[in-house]
Amino acid sequence: MTKKTAVIKVRDLVVGFGDENVLDHLDLDVRAAEILGVVGASGAGKSVLLRTIIGLLPRRHGTIEVLGIDLADAGEEERRALERRWGVLFQQGALFSSLTVRQNVQFPMRENLDISQRLMDEMALAKLEMVGLAPQDLDKFPSELSGGMTKRVALARALALDPEILFLDEPTSGLDPISAGDFDELIRTLQQTLEITVFMVTHDLESLYTACDRIAVLADGKVVADGPIATMLESEHPWVKTYFQGKRGGMLAERQISA
């Protein structure tokens, strides 16, 4: 599989609630081993798109193909096998509050693997170390974690089954700028080391500049701009222009040029 291969293909997708369509005949490709940042105004459908791709929301029209499998045609077993090939980090981490860090990371393993407790313990520790946490964090509960640690544990859980695709929903939301920057660097390092594909919904301009290979902008239910930062800076679409060439976007652009 080359880096130009589309591992996710969305075609003519319509998703809505009641009488309103949030996504309106949307097309999008996500390529192998890239970090794609999906951005748009509040309510543009970023999280709706992610949740539809992973099957949490129904679609009204269109097709979604992931890793060569059309989700509409997949049987239950094929669908479960496919879901083991992706990992998801939800907003705020969504850890199970009554489970320890170790148990949270092991949750996908218990659901999908027939392995010993000892091997699960070894795997959980390896995943935690991969995201920058220590062995002494294994038996903490989510209430004992900082916001940054919570996101890292959730990321370790998303990586538990060695996925080929990683879905991230606002991964730096709620983090201070330093923690957010560290998390962006972690995502980039993991993507390069593991050669996984990352689909990242974000509102964080810094993440788009530092972590993403390509950006897809959602507006009016469609992808209105698609490409690297340079493409975003040249776009004449009103929202794209305001977002990327506004005061903060302009400062980041100048910093990148001078770097």
C-alpha positions in Angstrom: 0.0 0.0 0.0 1.5 3.3 -1.1 1.1 6.6 0.7 -1.2 7.8 -2.1 -3.6 4.9 -1.6 -7.0 6.0 -0.1 -7.7 3.9 3.0 -11.0 5.8 3.5 -13.2 6.8 0.6 -16.4 8.8 1.3 -18.6 9.4 -1.6 -21.8 11.5 -1.9 -22.4 11.3 1.8 -25.6 12.7 3.3 -26.1 12.7 7.1 -28.8 14.6 8.9 -31.1 15.0 11.9 -34.8 15.6 11.5 -35.4 17.9 8.5 -31.8 19.2 8.3 -28.8 17.7 6.5 -25.5 18.3 8.3 -23.4 16.6 5.6 -24.8 17.2 2.1 -23.3 15.0 -0.7 -19.8 15.1 0.8 -16.8 13.5 -0.9 -13.5 12.8 0.9 -10.4 10.6 0.6 -8.0 9.8 3.5 -4.7 8.5 2.3 -2.5 5.9 3.8 0.1 7.0 6.4 -1.0 10.6 6.5 -2.4 12.8 9.3 -5.5 14.5 7.9 -6.9 17.4 9.9 -10.6 18.0 9.5 -11.7 21.5 10.5 -14.7 23.7 10.1 -17.0 26.1 12.0 -19.0 24.9 15.0 -21.8 22.7 13.7 -20.1 22.2 10.3 -20.3 18.4 10.8 -16.7 17.4 11.7 -17.6 15.0 14.5 -20.7 13.9 12.6 -18.4 12.8 9.8 -16.1 10.9 12.1 -18.9 9.2 13.9 -20.6 8.3 10.6 -17.4 6.7 9.3 -17.0 4.5 12.4 -20.7 3.5 12.4 -22.1 5.5 15.3 -24.4 7.5 13.1 -26.5 6.3 10.2 -26.2 7.9 6.8 -29.1 8.9 4.5 -27.2 8.5 1.3 -23.8 7.7 -0.1 -21.0 5.2 0.5 -18.1 4.8 2.9 -15.3 2.4 2.1 -12.6 1.7 4.8 -9.5 -0.4 4.0 -11.2 -1.6 0.9 -14.5 -2.7 2.6 -17.8 -1.0 1.8 -19.4 -0.6 5.1 -22.9 -1.0 3.7 -22.0 -4.4 2.3 -20.1 -5.7 5.3 -21.6 -8.5 7.4 -21.4 -8.5 11.2 -18.2 -10.6 11.4 -16.5 -8.6 8.7 -17.6 -5.4 10.4 -16.2 -6.5 13.7 -12.9 -7.5 12.1 -12.7 -4.1 10.4 -13.3 -2.3 13.7 -10.4 -4.1 15.2 -8.2 -2.4 12.6 -9.0 1.2 13.8 -8.7 3.0 17.1 -10.7 5.9 18.4 -10.0 8.7 20.8 -13.2 10.5 21.7 -13.5 14.1 23.1 -12.4 14.4 26.7 -11.0 10.9 26.5 -14.2 9.0 27.5 -12.4 6.7 30.0 -14.4 4.4 32.2 -14.4 6.2 35.5 -14.8 2.9 37.5 -11.8 1.2 35.8 -8.1 1.8 36.5 -5.7 3.0 33.8 -4.6 -0.6 33.3 -8.2 -1.8 32.9 -9.1 1.0 30.5 -6.2 0.2 28.2 -7.0 -3.5 28.4 -10.7 -3.1 27.6 -10.3 -3.6 23.8 -8.0 -6.5 24.5 -10.5 -8.3 26.6 -13.2 -7.7 24.0 -11.2 -8.9 21.0 -8.2 -11.0 22.0 -7.9 -14.4 23.6 -4.7 -13.9 25.6 -3.5 -14.3 29.2 -3.7 -11.7 31.9 0.1 -11.6 32.1 0.4 -10.8 28.4 -2.4 -8.1 28.7 -0.5 -6.5 31.5 2.7 -6.4 29.4 0.8 -5.0 26.5 -0.9 -2.3 28.6 2.4 -1.2 30.0 4.0 -1.1 26.6 1.1 1.1 25.3 1.4 3.5 28.2 5.1 3.9 27.8 4.5 4.5 24.1 2.4 7.6 25.0 4.8 8.8 27.6 3.3 7.5 30.8 5.0 5.5 33.6 4.4 2.1 35.2 3.2 3.8 38.4 0.3 5.3 36.5 -1.2 1.8 35.7 -3.3 1.5 38.8 -4.6 5.1 39.0 -8.2 5.9 38.4 -9.3 8.6 35.9 -10.2 10.9 38.7 -6.5 11.0 39.7 -5.3 12.0 36.2 -4.6 15.5 34.8 -6.3 16.4 31.5 -3.1 15.7 29.6 -2.7 12.3 31.2 -6.3 11.4 30.5 -5.8 12.1 26.8 -2.7 10.0 26.8 -4.4 7.0 28.5 -7.3 7.3 26.0 -4.7 7.3 23.2 -3.0 4.2 24.7 -6.4 2.5 24.7 -7.0 3.6 21.1 -3.7 2.0 20.2 -4.3 -1.2 22.2 -5.0 -3.4 19.1 -2.2 -1.9 16.9 -4.7 -0.2 14.6 -4.0 0.8 11.0 -6.2 3.9 11.3 -6.5 6.2 14.3 -9.5 8.5 14.7 -9.0 11.5 17.0 -11.9 13.8 17.9 -10.6 17.1 19.2 -7.6 15.5 20.9 -6.2 18.8 22.3 -9.5 20.2 23.5 -9.3 21.3 27.1 -5.5 21.2 27.2 -3.3 24.1 28.0 -1.0 25.3 25.1 2.1 23.4 26.4 0.2 20.2 26.9 -1.5 20.6 23.5 1.8 21.1 21.8 3.3 18.0 23.5 0.3 16.0 22.4 0.6 17.2 18.8 4.3 16.2 18.9 3.3 12.8 20.3 0.8 12.2 17.5 3.3 13.1 14.9 5.9 10.8 16.4 3.5 7.9 16.7 2.3 8.3 13.2 5.8 8.3 11.8 7.0 5.4 14.0 3.9 3.2 13.5 3.1 4.4 9.9 -0.6 4.6 10.7 -3.2 6.8 9.1 -4.6 9.5 11.4 -8.0 11.2 10.9 -8.0 14.1 13.3 -11.0 16.4 13.9 -9.7 19.6 15.4 -10.4 23.3 15.9 -6.8 23.9 17.0 -4.8 26.0 14.4 -1.5 25.0 16.0 -2.3 21.3 15.5 -3.1 22.0 11.8 0.3 23.6 11.4 2.5 21.3 13.4 0.9 17.8 13.1 -1.1 17.6 9.9 0.1 16.6 6.4 -3.2 17.7 4.8 -6.3 19.6 5.8 -10.0 19.2 4.8 -12.3 22.1 5.6 -16.0 21.5 6.0 -18.6 24.1 5.3 -22.1 24.0 3.9 -22.1 20.3 4.4 -19.2 19.7 2.0 -15.4 19.8 1.8 -14.7 23.3 0.5 -10.9 23.2 0.7 -8.5 20.3 0.7 -4.7 20.3 0.8 -1.7 21.4 2.9 -1.4 24.7 4.8 -0.2 26.4 1.6 -3.4 25.6 -0.1 -5.4 26.9 2.9 -3.6 30.2 2.8 -4.4 30.6 -0.9 -8.1 29.8 -0.6 -10.7 32.5 -1.4 -13.5 30.7 0.5 -14.7 33.2 3.1 -14.6 31.0 6.1 -11.2 29.4 5.1 -9.8 32.9 4.5 -11.0 34.2 7.8 -9.8 31.2 9.8 -6.3 30.8 8.3 -5.6 34.4 7.5 -7.1 36.0 10.5 -5.0 37.5 13.3 -3.9 34.1 14.9 -3.7 32.3 11.6 -1.6 35.1 10.2 0.8 34.9 13.1 1.3 31.2 12.7 1.8 31.6 9.0 4.5 34.2 9.6 6.2 31.9 12.2 6.2 29.0 9.7 7.7 31.2 6.9 10.5 32.5 9.2 11.3 29.0 10.6 
